[in-house]
Amino acid sequence: MYEAVIGLEVHLHLKTRTKAFCGCEAEYFGQAPNTHTCPVCLGLPGSLPVPNRKAVEFGLKLALALGSRVPERLLFHRKNYFYPDLPKNYQISQYDLPLGQGGSLPLGGRAVRIKRLHLEEDAGKSLHLEGRTLLDLNRAGSPLIELVTEPDLHTPEEARLFLQRIQALVQTLGISEASPEEGKLRADVNVSLRRPGEGLGTKVEIKNLNSFKSVQRALEYEIRRQTEILRRGERVKQATLGFEEGSGKTYPMRTKEEEADYRYFPEPDLPPVPLPRAWLQEIRASLPELPWEKEARYQGLGIKPQDAEVLAYTPALARFLDQALALGEASPQALANWLLADVAGLLRERGLALEETRLTPKALARLVALFERGEVTSRVAKTLLPELLEGQDPEALVRERGLRVVADEGALRRVVAEVLAAMPEAAESVRQGKLKALEALLGQVMRRTRGQAKPEVVRRLLLEALGVG
Ligand SMILES: [Zn+2]
């Protein structure tokens, strides 16, 4: 048996208003080609870059959240290579003194170590159309964080989970939308196999994976491929691979440049940027509650560990839950159940995101509280949920439609008597010990009370009336 050793390289687009080294607007998604460019990001001679303070601040937020070491000053390097969509023929990046070194991200009860994270600019885009190649340089010069992990992951599933957690973290920090579908989160993965306890095997790199699913599928395929090679007694060749979505297979891309090929040298147009410790303190103090801190807090409130984890790492749900909890009306676990089961199920059914509905934390908290206080049955509460998505107030609905639990046992006994008279055969079956028939009677009473009776009360009254139990 072989063990997979996986490392990730994640590219995150920072949500700054302007690009990394010029004043062009950084939000280019869906815009007409080459409308967000200027002499600096087009690499015209004589133009000079100016570092974007916000991009540095965003990068520092991530570094501090992950517990990475931050240098005294920020150095930029040129990474030289030729590519048609890289007009300067070099990329401003960082080399031996990155924005952050070390640190870790919690995953499944352990820590995945971070090797480094650095700030760099993105390249433009080549569009290959009908035998021609067109260039769109709107993306050129947008600020990116490249985050590299140590090879601490061991399964494709873990790699996917790690990316989802990084996504949740940067969304919580408000520094990146990290939407793979808009190319704002891209990943390269490297993977090698070894027998447990042995040294690292030869690794291959798979480049430009643009969805969580591709990361998982590419790794699954590559682990199978390498396992077969090793079983045949052959060696895995070091390679840079691409991944084809359609076939689900990896393919060789190009031989990997050696670091020396990039001829890194200090960017002469950018002096080092000092990173005063007071500024770091300020940024650290401004960090919001991080997902793993949220997870611990939710558990402390009595939310089941598994639910606490899902909620804490889904920023939209966590925000909603926190607002609902702040009202103090419903219990934390009940809110968690409703959010993760009923609300999530209804949203899935309708293909909507939570923020696309008019459901408010207050409305959900009130509905859950009505149910928890025993004022409405779970069935009634569930039937009201779709209307809450339309922005309705649960208490008003319950009041207007008279949906409160029928707590008057006298009234319920009368319904029970009616049902028993209407269904004599079922009643007789139950008297003879066939308790299955009880469900039919129960269902009938529930229908006649429009779901407003508590099933356990109805069951007890039925058994009493039948002289059973
Ligand atoms: Zn520009």
Residues whose N, C-alpha, C, O or C-beta is under 5 A from the ligand:
A	BS01	ZN	C22 G23 C24 H36 T37 C38 V40 C41
